[in-house]
Amino acid sequence: MELSRNEYRRLVDDVADAVVEKMMPLVKSKRTKKQEEECTWVSASEAAQILGLSKAYLLSIKDAFTHIKFGDSKSARVKFRKETLIKEHMESQKERTRIPPSRRNPEGVGI
């Protein structure tokens, strides 16, 4: 007995659904809640709002953060890992920290 193309596709879909249905309880039982939370990705706009930065500035310093870039063009979408945003921002700020000279003391003497 030979199956038509549509019958074959339906059979493959049914088998795949049955496998997923049997495997999901096993996968869910092994996955902890913490592991699920570790993989939260947010858009550049959301990340900028979380950090209190403009989206343009965040994208200009995106290499300081864990991110994924979708596409190769300038208009490519960038997603940031939510759980590490603040920690990485604090670390990048430590590296950039410098005390600017005051207006009254432009040379920075005595600071």
Protein Blocks (a to p, Z undefined) as FASTA:
>chain_A
ZZdfklmmmmmmmmmmmmmmmmmmmmmmmpcfklmmmmcccdfklmmmmnopafklmmmm
mmmpccddedjbfkbccdddfklmmmmmmmmmmmmgccdddfklmnopoZZ
